[in-house]
Amino acid sequence: MCMIVDDESRDAITEMINIGVGKAAGLLNDITGSHIQLRVPEIQLVPIGEIANVNKTVFGADILSTVIQEFQGNFSGVTALVFPPDSALSLVNLLSGDQSPATNMDAVQVETLKEVGNIIINAVMGSISNVLSEHFAFSLPVYYEGRLFSIAANYIDGEGNPWIIIARTQFLIEAMQIEGTILLVLEVGSMEQLMKSVQKMNG
């Protein structure tokens, strides 16, 4: 399946995600008392069949730490906040003030990452909802460790050719740079619905 996304639609999606990321940065600043900048330098739209290449080129890690929320509406799918494990651990340690040398996250750290994911995902999806006048119902956030294909396959039925919107994100916290990625994995047919909503907004 090949889908042509015009530059105006791509720019609109980028701007919606940027607005949400900016809101999330403000909320995290308030919660932590630290100056946190979140930036979205690049947006990619790829079919799920190319997800193996995404795992290698975008993340540079095989096993990933991920916070996931499902959403349902005029277009449906899952939104995920994805980190290489070392970036996830560094982020939660900075937010909690815990500088322990542990290499794996414990239950408390997982809950911290889920809360961060909840804040960022809801800010991004809230921006999309407001700009496009769409309403979404959300599941509770869940934490998952594994390969990107397995993460997506758990939430997509495998029929057709779902699409993924990839927004690479930089977390700039007190002169430290931690990279995460926001993914929107859209169910079959939902990419077309998203494009229709964006084009309707653009007139």
Sine and cosine of phi, psi and omega as CSV:
sin_phi,cos_phi,sin_psi,cos_psi,sin_omega,cos_omega
0.00,0.00,0.72,-0.70,0.03,-1.00
-0.83,-0.55,0.77,-0.64,0.02,-1.00
-0.83,-0.56,0.79,-0.62,0.04,-1.00
-1.00,-0.09,0.87,-0.50,0.03,-1.00
-0.95,-0.31,0.88,-0.47,-0.05,-1.00
-0.94,0.33,0.35,-0.94,-0.07,-1.00
-0.87,0.49,-0.59,0.81,-0.02,-1.00
-0.91,0.42,-0.66,0.75,0.03,-1.00
-0.93,0.37,-0.67,0.74,0.04,-1.00
-0.87,0.49,-0.69,0.72,0.01,-1.00
-0.89,0.45,-0.61,0.79,0.01,-1.00
-0.91,0.41,-0.67,0.74,0.04,-1.00
-0.90,0.45,-0.69,0.73,0.03,-1.00
-0.86,0.51,-0.70,0.71,-0.03,-1.00
-0.91,0.41,-0.66,0.75,0.02,-1.00
-0.88,0.48,-0.68,0.73,0.00,-1.00
-0.93,0.37,-0.63,0.78,0.04,-1.00
-0.88,0.48,-0.66,0.75,0.03,-1.00
-0.88,0.48,-0.72,0.70,0.01,-1.00
-0.89,0.45,-0.65,0.76,0.01,-1.00
-0.91,0.42,-0.64,0.77,0.05,-1.00
-0.88,0.47,-0.66,0.75,0.05,-1.00
-0.90,0.44,-0.68,0.74,0.01,-1.00
-0.88,0.48,-0.65,0.76,0.02,-1.00
-0.87,0.50,-0.67,0.74,0.02,-1.00
-0.89,0.46,-0.68,0.74,0.01,-1.00
-0.90,0.43,-0.68,0.74,0.01,-1.00
-0.92,0.38,-0.58,0.82,0.09,-1.00
-0.86,0.51,-0.71,0.71,-0.01,-1.00
-0.90,0.44,-0.65,0.76,-0.07,-1.00
-0.95,0.32,-0.68,0.74,-0.13,-0.99
-1.00,-0.09,-0.35,0.94,-0.09,-1.00
0.96,0.27,0.13,0.99,0.02,-1.00
-0.96,-0.27,0.43,-0.90,0.05,-1.00
-0.99,0.11,0.93,-0.37,-0.06,-1.00
-0.86,-0.51,0.79,-0.62,0.09,-1.00
-0.91,-0.40,0.74,-0.67,0.10,-0.99
-0.89,-0.45,0.80,-0.60,-0.02,-1.00
-0.81,-0.58,0.60,-0.80,0.08,-1.00
-0.92,-0.40,1.00,-0.07,-0.08,-1.00
-0.99,0.17,-0.30,0.95,-0.14,-0.99
-0.42,-0.91,0.69,-0.73,0.09,-1.00
-0.89,-0.46,0.75,-0.66,0.09,-1.00
-0.83,-0.56,0.58,-0.81,0.13,-0.99
-0.87,-0.50,0.88,-0.47,-0.07,-1.00
-0.69,-0.72,0.53,-0.85,0.13,-0.99
-0.95,0.32,0.47,-0.88,-0.09,-1.00
-0.89,0.45,-0.36,0.93,0.04,-1.00
-0.90,0.44,-0.31,0.95,0.01,-1.00
-0.99,-0.13,0.22,0.98,-0.13,-0.99
-0.91,0.41,-0.50,0.87,0.02,-1.00
-0.89,0.46,-0.65,0.76,0.04,-1.00
-0.92,0.39,-0.58,0.81,0.03,-1.00
-0.88,0.47,-0.67,0.74,-0.01,-1.00
-0.83,0.56,-0.67,0.75,-0.06,-1.00
-0.97,0.23,-0.72,0.70,-0.17,-0.99
-1.00,0.08,-0.52,0.86,-0.06,-1.00
-1.00,0.04,-0.69,0.72,-0.17,-0.99
-0.99,-0.16,-0.47,0.88,-0.04,-1.00
0.91,0.42,0.32,0.95,0.02,-1.00
-0.56,-0.83,0.50,-0.87,-0.03,-1.00
-1.00,0.07,-0.80,0.60,0.01,-1.00
-1.00,-0.05,0.77,-0.64,-0.12,-0.99
-0.86,-0.51,0.47,-0.88,0.09,-1.00
-0.98,-0.18,0.83,-0.56,-0.21,-0.98
-0.67,-0.75,0.69,-0.73,0.19,-0.98
-0.95,-0.32,0.79,-0.62,-0.15,-0.99
-0.81,-0.59,0.67,-0.74,0.17,-0.98
-0.73,-0.68,0.76,-0.65,0.11,-0.99
-0.99,0.16,0.50,-0.86,0.11,-0.99
-0.68,-0.74,0.53,-0.85,0.01,-1.00
-0.77,-0.64,0.67,-0.74,0.02,-1.00
-0.01,-1.00,-0.47,-0.88,0.05,-1.00
-0.86,0.50,-0.54,0.84,0.27,-0.96
-0.77,-0.64,0.57,-0.82,-0.19,-0.98
-0.73,-0.68,0.28,-0.96,0.03,-1.00
0.31,-0.95,-0.57,-0.82,0.07,-1.00
-0.73,-0.68,0.53,-0.85,0.16,-0.99
-0.92,-0.38,0.72,-0.70,-0.05,-1.00
-0.74,-0.67,0.60,-0.80,0.15,-0.99
-0.94,-0.33,0.90,-0.45,-0.22,-0.98
-0.87,-0.49,0.71,-0.70,0.04,-1.00
-0.71,-0.70,0.54,-0.84,0.36,-0.93
-0.87,0.49,0.56,-0.83,-0.10,-0.99
-0.81,0.59,-0.62,0.79,-0.03,-1.00
-0.93,0.38,-0.59,0.81,0.05,-1.00
-0.93,0.38,-0.64,0.77,0.02,-1.00
-0.88,0.47,-0.71,0.71,-0.01,-1.00
-0.91,0.41,-0.65,0.76,0.03,-1.00
-0.89,0.46,-0.65,0.76,-0.02,-1.00
-0.91,0.42,-0.75,0.66,-0.04,-1.00
-0.93,0.37,-0.55,0.84,0.05,-1.00
-0.91,0.42,-0.65,0.76,0.04,-1.00
-0.90,0.43,-0.66,0.75,-0.04,-1.00
-0.95,0.31,-0.53,0.85,-0.05,-1.00
-1.00,-0.08,-0.22,0.97,-0.06,-1.00
0.99,0.17,0.13,0.99,0.00,-1.00
-1.00,0.01,0.89,-0.46,-0.01,-1.00
-0.94,-0.33,0.49,0.87,0.00,-1.00
-0.91,0.41,0.49,-0.87,-0.05,-1.00
-0.99,0.12,0.21,0.98,-0.06,-1.00
-0.84,0.55,0.56,-0.83,-0.01,-1.00
-0.98,-0.19,-0.21,0.98,0.03,-1.00
-0.82,-0.57,0.57,-0.82,-0.02,-1.00
-0.98,0.19,0.68,-0.73,0.10,-1.00
-1.00,0.03,-0.05,-1.00,-0.09,-1.00
-0.89,0.47,-0.62,0.78,-0.01,-1.00
-0.91,0.40,-0.67,0.74,0.00,-1.00
-0.92,0.39,-0.60,0.80,0.08,-1.00
-0.88,0.48,-0.69,0.72,0.03,-1.00
-0.89,0.45,-0.61,0.80,0.05,-1.00
-0.89,0.45,-0.71,0.71,0.01,-1.00
-0.91,0.42,-0.61,0.79,0.05,-1.00
-0.88,0.47,-0.63,0.78,0.01,-1.00
-0.92,0.38,-0.67,0.74,0.08,-1.00
-0.87,0.49,-0.72,0.70,0.02,-1.00
-0.87,0.49,-0.67,0.74,0.01,-1.00
-0.87,0.50,-0.68,0.73,0.00,-1.00
-0.89,0.45,-0.75,0.66,-0.08,-1.00
-0.94,0.34,-0.71,0.71,-0.02,-1.00
-0.89,0.46,-0.71,0.71,-0.01,-1.00
-0.92,0.40,-0.56,0.83,0.05,-1.00
-0.92,0.40,-0.69,0.73,0.00,-1.00
-0.92,0.39,-0.74,0.67,-0.01,-1.00
-0.94,0.35,-0.52,0.85,0.09,-1.00
-0.90,0.44,-0.62,0.78,0.06,-1.00
-0.90,0.44,-0.72,0.70,0.03,-1.00
-0.88,0.47,-0.68,0.73,0.01,-1.00
-0.87,0.49,-0.71,0.70,-0.04,-1.00
-0.93,0.37,-0.71,0.70,-0.07,-1.00
-0.92,0.39,-0.65,0.76,-0.07,-1.00
-1.00,-0.08,-0.02,1.00,-0.05,-1.00
0.83,0.56,0.70,0.71,0.05,-1.00
-0.95,-0.32,0.46,-0.89,0.05,-1.00
-0.89,-0.45,0.72,-0.69,0.00,-1.00
-0.83,-0.56,0.56,-0.83,0.19,-0.98
-0.96,-0.27,0.70,-0.71,-0.11,-0.99
-0.90,-0.44,0.53,-0.85,0.19,-0.98
-1.00,0.09,0.13,-0.99,0.13,-0.99
-0.96,0.29,0.51,-0.86,0.02,-1.00
-0.93,0.37,0.60,-0.80,0.08,-1.00
-0.80,-0.60,0.44,-0.90,0.01,-1.00
-0.96,-0.27,0.65,-0.76,-0.05,-1.00
-0.59,-0.81,0.67,-0.74,0.15,-0.99
-0.89,-0.45,0.77,-0.63,0.03,-1.00
0.25,-0.97,-0.18,-0.98,0.02,-1.00
-0.98,0.19,0.47,-0.88,-0.09,-1.00
-0.88,0.48,-0.64,0.77,0.00,-1.00
-0.89,0.46,-0.66,0.75,0.01,-1.00
-0.90,0.43,-0.62,0.78,0.03,-1.00
-0.86,0.51,-0.77,0.64,-0.04,-1.00
-0.93,0.37,-0.64,0.77,-0.07,-1.00
-0.90,0.43,-0.45,0.89,0.02,-1.00
-0.92,0.39,-0.36,0.93,-0.13,-0.99
-0.88,-0.48,-0.10,1.00,0.01,-1.00
-0.87,-0.49,0.70,-0.72,-0.14,-0.99
-0.96,0.28,-0.12,0.99,0.09,-1.00
1.00,0.00,-0.16,0.99,0.03,-1.00
-1.00,0.10,0.53,-0.85,0.01,-1.00
0.95,0.31,-0.50,-0.86,-0.05,-1.00
-0.60,-0.80,0.99,0.16,-0.01,-1.00
-0.87,0.50,0.33,-0.94,-0.02,-1.00
-0.91,-0.42,0.43,-0.90,0.04,-1.00
-0.83,-0.56,0.74,-0.67,0.18,-0.98
-0.98,-0.18,0.85,-0.52,-0.05,-1.00
-0.94,-0.34,0.84,-0.54,0.05,-1.00
-0.86,-0.51,0.98,-0.19,0.01,-1.00
-0.95,0.32,0.77,-0.64,-0.16,-0.99
-0.84,-0.55,0.69,-0.73,0.12,-0.99
-0.97,-0.26,0.79,-0.62,0.12,-0.99
-0.98,-0.18,0.93,-0.36,-0.01,-1.00
-0.97,-0.26,0.96,-0.29,-0.10,-0.99
-0.80,-0.61,0.92,-0.38,0.07,-1.00
0.74,0.68,0.81,0.59,0.07,-1.00
0.94,0.35,0.13,0.99,0.09,-1.00
-0.97,-0.23,0.59,-0.81,-0.02,-1.00
-0.92,-0.40,0.88,-0.48,0.03,-1.00
-0.84,-0.55,0.80,-0.60,-0.04,-1.00
-0.98,-0.21,0.76,-0.65,0.13,-0.99
-0.77,-0.64,0.06,-1.00,-0.03,-1.00
-0.65,-0.76,0.71,-0.71,0.11,-0.99
-0.99,-0.12,0.79,-0.61,0.05,-1.00
-0.89,-0.46,0.70,-0.72,0.26,-0.97
-0.92,-0.38,0.94,-0.35,0.05,-1.00
-0.99,-0.16,0.94,-0.35,-0.12,-0.99
-0.99,-0.13,0.70,-0.72,0.03,-1.00
-0.90,0.43,0.25,-0.97,0.00,-1.00
-0.82,0.57,0.77,-0.63,0.01,-1.00
1.00,0.03,-0.29,0.96,-0.08,-1.00
-0.97,0.24,-0.48,0.87,0.04,-1.00
-0.89,0.46,-0.66,0.75,0.03,-1.00
-0.89,0.45,-0.64,0.77,0.02,-1.00
-0.91,0.41,-0.63,0.77,0.06,-1.00
-0.88,0.47,-0.71,0.71,-0.01,-1.00
-0.89,0.46,-0.62,0.78,0.04,-1.00
-0.89,0.46,-0.67,0.75,0.02,-1.00
-0.92,0.40,-0.65,0.76,0.02,-1.00
-0.91,0.40,-0.70,0.71,-0.01,-1.00
-0.92,0.40,-0.58,0.81,0.08,-1.00
-0.89,0.46,-0.67,0.74,0.04,-1.00
-0.89,0.46,-0.63,0.77,-0.01,-1.00
-0.97,0.26,-0.17,0.98,0.01,-1.00
0.98,0.21,0.00,0.00,0.00,0.00
